[in-house]
């Protein structure tokens, strides 16, 4: 059993050491107790510099309150998955991250801290902004809708052809903006049933 536990610990240590994501352990009071090489590369602090210091060093001043909410979930034994926020490097630069935070328990199942997996999503955010700029530059109206037929997003061209602001379009019935709502409803139902629909003729109706 001891050998098996040792081998498991060795594998876990290797995963942590070679992970591309920063993996940080902290106490419930917020003191950093573990810091992997990816965390060093991401934040600029060596393990010697940061272990024993408060995790607040990595958090922008305006976002301190979010940690209260996260800690409440961790204290209740619940994990936090893919939480997008901002963190700060040693040189003071802020960058977007996605956090996954799990409770750490001792051998008696008592909650003693949290494990924070931190992924730098800077490149992903750049890609999202680039993709969004292409969508907004398009002359054709582009609309995304839910399975219930509610509009979830639109581009600027859609705003122009309908004469309705983006925030007023989102959440409303997609079919209601066409001269033949029933035909529009049938069209998006076909998409969900068949996978796609092309050259489906409809006429958009402007607000006026």
C-alpha positions as CSV (number, residue, x, y, z in Angstrom):
1,X,0.0,0.0,0.0
2,X,2.8,2.4,0.8
3,X,4.5,1.6,-2.5
4,X,1.3,2.2,-4.4
5,X,0.7,5.5,-2.5
6,X,4.3,6.5,-3.3
7,X,3.9,5.7,-7.0
8,X,0.6,7.6,-7.2
9,X,2.3,10.6,-5.5
10,X,5.2,10.4,-8.0
11,X,2.8,10.4,-11.0
12,X,0.8,13.3,-9.5
13,X,4.0,15.3,-8.9
14,X,5.0,14.7,-12.5
15,X,1.7,15.9,-13.8
16,X,1.9,19.1,-11.7
17,X,5.6,19.7,-12.6
18,X,5.0,19.3,-16.4
19,X,1.6,20.9,-16.7
20,X,1.2,23.9,-19.0
21,X,-1.3,25.4,-16.5
22,X,-0.3,27.1,-13.3
23,X,-1.2,24.8,-10.4
24,X,-1.3,26.6,-7.0
25,X,-2.2,25.3,-3.6
26,X,-3.4,27.7,-0.9
27,X,-4.7,27.6,2.6
28,X,-8.2,28.7,3.5
29,X,-6.6,31.9,4.8
30,X,-5.1,32.6,1.3
31,X,-1.5,31.6,2.0
32,X,0.3,30.0,-1.0
33,X,1.7,26.6,-0.1
34,X,2.6,25.1,-3.5
35,X,3.7,26.7,-6.8
36,X,4.6,24.7,-10.0
37,X,7.0,25.7,-12.8
38,X,4.1,26.8,-15.0
39,X,3.0,29.2,-12.3
40,X,6.6,30.6,-12.2
41,X,6.5,31.2,-16.0
42,X,3.0,32.6,-15.9
43,X,3.3,35.0,-13.0
44,X,7.1,35.7,-12.9
45,X,7.5,34.7,-9.2
46,X,9.8,31.9,-8.3
47,X,8.6,29.4,-5.7
48,X,11.0,30.8,-3.1
49,X,9.6,34.2,-3.6
50,X,5.9,33.4,-3.5
51,X,5.4,30.4,-1.2
52,X,4.2,31.6,2.2
53,X,2.9,34.9,0.7
54,X,-0.8,35.8,0.3
55,X,-2.5,34.9,-2.9
56,X,-3.9,38.4,-3.0
57,X,-0.6,39.4,-4.6
58,X,-1.9,37.9,-7.8
59,X,-5.4,39.6,-7.7
60,X,-6.2,43.1,-8.9
61,X,-7.5,45.4,-6.2
62,X,-10.9,45.8,-7.7
63,X,-11.5,42.0,-7.8
64,X,-10.8,41.1,-4.2
65,X,-14.5,40.6,-3.5
66,X,-14.8,37.8,-6.0
67,X,-12.5,35.7,-3.9
68,X,-15.0,35.9,-1.0
69,X,-17.6,34.3,-3.2
70,X,-15.2,31.7,-4.4
71,X,-14.0,30.9,-0.9
72,X,-17.6,30.5,0.2
73,X,-18.1,27.8,-2.5
74,X,-14.9,26.1,-1.6
75,X,-15.8,26.1,2.1
76,X,-19.0,24.4,1.2
77,X,-17.0,21.7,-0.5
78,X,-17.9,22.8,-4.0
79,X,-15.5,23.2,-6.9
80,X,-15.4,26.3,-9.2
81,X,-14.9,25.5,-12.9
82,X,-13.7,27.7,-15.8
83,X,-14.1,31.0,-13.9
84,X,-12.9,33.8,-16.1
85,X,-11.2,36.7,-14.4
86,X,-8.0,38.8,-14.4
87,X,-4.7,38.2,-12.6
88,X,-1.5,40.2,-12.2
89,X,2.1,39.2,-12.9
90,X,5.1,40.2,-10.8
91,X,5.8,43.1,-13.3
92,X,2.3,44.5,-12.7
93,X,0.8,43.5,-16.0
94,X,-2.8,42.2,-15.9
95,X,-3.9,39.3,-18.1
96,X,-7.1,37.2,-18.5
97,X,-7.2,33.7,-17.0
98,X,-9.6,30.8,-16.6
99,X,-9.6,29.3,-13.1
100,X,-10.6,25.9,-11.8
101,X,-10.6,25.7,-8.0
102,X,-11.1,22.5,-6.0
103,X,-11.2,21.9,-2.2
104,X,-8.2,20.2,-0.5
105,X,-9.1,17.9,2.4
106,X,-6.9,16.2,4.9
107,X,-6.9,12.5,5.8
108,X,-10.0,13.1,8.1
109,X,-11.8,14.9,5.2
110,X,-11.5,18.2,6.9
111,X,-11.3,21.2,4.5
112,X,-7.8,22.6,4.7
113,X,-7.3,24.6,1.5
114,X,-7.8,24.9,-2.2
115,X,-6.1,23.8,-5.4
116,X,-6.1,26.5,-8.1
117,X,-5.5,25.6,-11.7
118,X,-4.9,28.8,-13.7
119,X,-4.9,28.9,-17.5
120,X,-3.7,32.0,-19.4
121,X,-6.4,32.7,-22.0
122,X,-4.7,35.8,-23.5
123,X,-4.3,34.2,-26.9
124,X,-7.9,32.8,-26.8
125,X,-9.2,36.3,-26.1
126,X,-7.2,37.8,-28.9
127,X,-8.7,35.1,-31.2
128,X,-12.2,35.9,-30.0
129,X,-11.8,39.6,-30.6
130,X,-10.4,38.9,-34.1
131,X,-13.3,36.6,-34.9
132,X,-15.7,39.1,-33.6
133,X,-14.2,41.9,-35.7
134,X,-14.6,39.8,-38.8
135,X,-18.3,39.1,-37.9
136,X,-18.9,42.8,-37.2
137,X,-17.3,43.8,-40.5
138,X,-19.6,41.5,-42.5
139,X,-22.2,43.2,-44.6
140,X,-24.6,40.3,-44.2
141,X,-26.8,40.0,-41.1
142,X,-25.6,37.2,-38.8
143,X,-27.8,35.9,-36.0
144,X,-27.3,33.0,-33.5
145,X,-30.4,31.5,-32.0
146,X,-31.1,28.9,-29.3
147,X,-33.0,25.7,-29.7
148,X,-36.1,27.5,-28.5
149,X,-35.8,30.1,-31.3
150,X,-34.6,32.9,-29.1
151,X,-31.9,35.3,-30.4
152,X,-28.6,34.9,-28.5
153,X,-26.3,37.2,-30.5
154,X,-26.3,39.4,-33.6
155,X,-23.9,41.5,-35.6
156,X,-24.1,45.2,-36.5
157,X,-25.5,44.4,-39.9
158,X,-28.5,42.8,-38.2
159,X,-29.0,45.9,-36.1
160,X,-29.1,48.0,-39.3
161,X,-31.5,45.9,-41.3
162,X,-34.0,45.6,-38.4
163,X,-33.5,49.1,-36.9
164,X,-33.4,47.6,-33.4
165,X,-30.5,47.8,-31.0
166,X,-28.5,44.7,-30.2
167,X,-29.7,44.5,-26.5
168,X,-33.3,44.7,-27.6
169,X,-32.9,41.9,-30.2
170,X,-31.1,39.4,-27.8
171,X,-33.6,37.2,-26.0
172,X,-36.5,37.8,-28.4
173,X,-38.1,35.4,-30.9
174,X,-36.1,35.0,-34.1
175,X,-39.2,34.3,-36.2
176,X,-40.8,37.6,-35.3
177,X,-38.5,39.7,-37.4
178,X,-39.7,38.3,-40.8
179,X,-42.7,39.0,-42.9
180,X,-43.7,35.3,-42.6
181,X,-42.9,34.2,-39.0
182,X,-44.3,30.7,-39.5
183,X,-42.0,30.0,-42.4
184,X,-39.0,31.4,-40.4
185,X,-40.0,29.1,-37.5
186,X,-40.1,26.1,-39.9
187,X,-36.6,27.1,-41.3
188,X,-34.8,27.1,-38.0
189,X,-36.6,23.9,-37.0
190,X,-35.2,22.3,-40.1
191,X,-31.7,23.4,-39.2
192,X,-31.9,21.5,-35.8
193,X,-33.5,18.5,-37.5
194,X,-31.2,18.3,-40.6
195,X,-28.0,20.0,-39.5
196,X,-28.2,22.9,-42.0
197,X,-30.4,24.8,-44.4
198,X,-29.2,26.8,-47.4
199,X,-30.9,29.2,-49.8
200,X,-34.0,29.3,-47.6
201,X,-35.9,32.4,-48.8
202,X,-37.2,34.8,-46.1
203,X,-37.8,38.6,-45.9
204,X,-36.6,40.5,-42.9
205,X,-38.8,43.3,-41.7
206,X,-37.4,46.6,-40.5
207,X,-38.8,48.3,-37.4
208,X,-40.5,50.9,-39.6
